[in-house]
Amino acid sequence: MTKKDPFENIKEEDLRDFNNKCDECKKEDESVSQNLILTGFKVCKSCRTSKTIFPI
């Protein structure tokens, strides 16, 4: 039995998408990657709060 590398299928495009730039306001923030892991959306803390209060 050989061990398979779990990172073998990661593409360069996927790594470029995994940055700390918010999709809503285009600012760079550390909370973007945290929200991406938690919710699946690339939004910063302030945009997430505004979308929660004003969901339109």
Helices and strands as residue ranges (DSSP letters): H 12-17, H 31-39, H 45-53
